Amino acid sequence: MEKQNKFSIIFLRTIALGLCLWYVAIIGGPNLLKLYINTGIGDCNKIPILCMVPVEKITPQASKECLRDFLPYSFPNIQVCLPDGFKVTCELAKKEFYKKKINRQNKSFAYLLYEEPGFFMKLFPQSKKAGANNNYEFIKRVMYANTNAIKNLNDTFFVIMKSFFIADLGDQKEVKMAQVEMGDKRGFLSYNIGKDAVYFECSLVDSKDQFFKIYVRDKTRQLNPEKIFTVISTLDKP
């Protein structure tokens, strides 16, 4: 009799747990996942860019006039041209590059990053289950992640990745986000012509699935959209 009672209790608890999981996944899932993001990371008022997606398409063209005043910077796997006055760094991917170390310096700087084909798939194997099978698809899912559009765990994962990958862009309410196509490269640009500085970040993936990234903070505010597009047009492999 005692065993039967224990079995009945376990059976009822299993049914109750199953109903709870069903409720979370089918009925309450999206709302609870959004609450998780809002509580753990921040809502759209605190981090507006988590609710923004690219709304325009840009084909950057190099301005010969601008290029005359630019300086070339080259590293083993990546190169770019920038105006004088920037501290240019090429490092490995790490969160502190824009949130801790460089932001302590009151200087204009550019951060460069190169990663090999399939890098994000190796770093985040779970992204394959979400349909991201190469670097471009991963970055696209990240850039189009939107807290308001969360429906499942995959959506939640990419919103979290967006909070990690988007650098400091000043007042996020003023940020513009766009798709970028340039030769055999395609990707995404976020920029802000701010009052205290000009910020921009661009991630590009070429036809070989090689990943190129540049993040710039211009304290002198010498970069305008034309110069930003010119900088992007020079981003390549040596």
N, C-alpha and C positions, 0 to 999 in steps of 0.2 A: 504493500500500500504506500509505504514511504517512497519507494523508487518511482511509483506511478505519479505521486505528487510532484517529485523533483522533475520528472520528465514533463509533466504538464506545465510547470513553472518555466522550464527552459524553452518549451515549445511556444508558450505565450510570449516570453521575452523575445524569442527569435522573430515571431510575427510582428511584435511591436517595433523591433529594430528595423525590420524590413520595411514596414510602413513609414517609419521616420526617414529612411534612406530614399524611399520612393518619393516622399513629399519634398525632400530637399532637392533631389535631382529633377523631378518633373514639375513640381508646383513652386516650391520656394527657392530652387537652385539659383537662378540668375540674380534674384534679389539678395540672397545671402552672399553670393560671390561678390556682388557690387559693394555690399556692406563691408565685406572683408577688405576689399581694395580701399574703400573710403576711410576705413578705420586704421588699416595698417600702413597705407602709403599717403593717401590724401584724396579729397574729392576734387571736382572740377574747379571749385573756387580757390582751393589751395594750390593745385597743380593744373592749370588750364590746358596745358599741352596734352594731357592724358585724354582729353575730350576733343582734340583737334586732329584732322587728317589732311593730307595734301589736297589742295583744291585747284591747282593750276599746273600747267606743263611748260617747262622751260628747256630750250635748246641753247646752252651757253656758247657764246661766240667770243673768241679772243679779240680784244681791241689792240691793234698794232701800236696805237698811241700809248696805251697803258703799259704794254709790254716793254716799251723803251725805258721805262722807269722802274721796272721790276728786276729783282735779283733772283738768280736760280739757286735752288737748294736741292741737293741730291743725297740720297741714302741708298743702301744696297738694293732695296726693293721698291723704293718710291721716290718720286721727285715732284717738285712744284716750283712755281715762280710767284714771288710776293714783293710788295713794296719794301723799301728799306725801313728798318726800325722794329722788326719783329724778331723775337727769340723763337727759333724753330726747333722743335724736338720731335724725334721719332722714337716711340717706345712700344712696349707690348701693351695689350689691352688690360686695363685695370681701372677700377672705379675711381680711384683717387685722382686721376689725371685732370679732372675738372672740378672736383668738389673739395679737395684738400690742398694739395701741393701748389699747383700753379696759381690758384685764386688768391693765395697769400701774397703773391707778387703783384705790385701795382705797375705791371708792364703789359705791352702788347705782345701777344705770342701766338704761335700756330703749332698745333699738335697734329702729327701725321701718324697714320697707322696702315700697315699692309698685312693682309692675312691670305693664306693659300686657299685654293679651291676646297670646298667642303668643310671649312674651319668651324662654322657654327653648328654643323651637324655633329661634329666630333665633340664640341664643347657642350652642346645641349641635345643629346640623342633623342630626348622626348619630343623635340620639335618635328621629327619625321612623322610621328603619329598625327601631328596637326597639319600635315600636308606640305611642310617646308623641307624640300629635298635638296636644296642648294642654297648658297649664300644669298642670292638675290631674293628667292622666295621667303627666306627667313627675314631679311631686312624689310621686305614689303609687308609681311604680316606684322612686324614691329611698328612700322610707320602708320599703318592703317588700324592699329589697335585703338580701341575707344572704350573707355569705361562705361559709357551709356549703352554700348552695344554688346556687353558681356552676356553670353547665353550659356557657356559651359566652361569647363576647366581649361580647355585650349585657349579660349579668349582671355581668360584670367592670366594665363602664363605669359601671353604676349603683351598684355598691359603692364605686367611686372617688368618684363624685359624693356619696354618702352621707358619706364621710369629709370631704368639703369642706363640705357644707351643714349638718351637725349642729354646733352651737356647743358651747362649754364648758358641760357640765351637771354639773360636780362629779364625784363618784364615780359612774361610769357603771353600776356594778353595782346602784345604787339607783334608776336612772331608770325611770320608767313611760312607756310609749308608748301613745297611743290615737288612734282615729279621732274626728273632730269634725264635727258637723253643726249649723249655726246659721242658720236662715232660708234664704236662697239661697246660703249659703256652706258649703263642706265642705273638710276638710283634715285636718291631723294635729297632735297635741300631744305634746311630750316634756317631762317635768318631774321635778324631784328636790327634795324637802324635805330639804335637807342640814343637817348640824350646823353648818357654817360659813356657809352661805348657802342661799337658795332660788333655784333656777334653773328657768326654763321657756322653751320655744321653741314657737311655734305658726305654722304656715303655712296660710293659707286661700285658696281660690279661689272667686270668686262665679260666678253663672250667665253672666256676660259674659266669663269666663276672666280676670278681673283678679286679680292675685296680691297678697296682703297677708301680711306677716310681722312678728312681734314676738318679740324675744329679751330676756329680763329676767334680771338677776342682782341679787338682793335681799340685801344684806349685813346688813340689820337683821332679817331673817327675819320680817317682818310679814305676808308673803303666805302664806296657807293655801290649800288647794284651792278653797274657796268664793270667795276673793278672786281667785284665778287665773282661775277660770271667769268671774267678773264682768268682769275686765279684758278677756278674750277677747271677751266679748259686746259690748263697746263698740268693737272694732276695725272700722273702716269707712272709707268715703270721705266727706269733708266735703260 
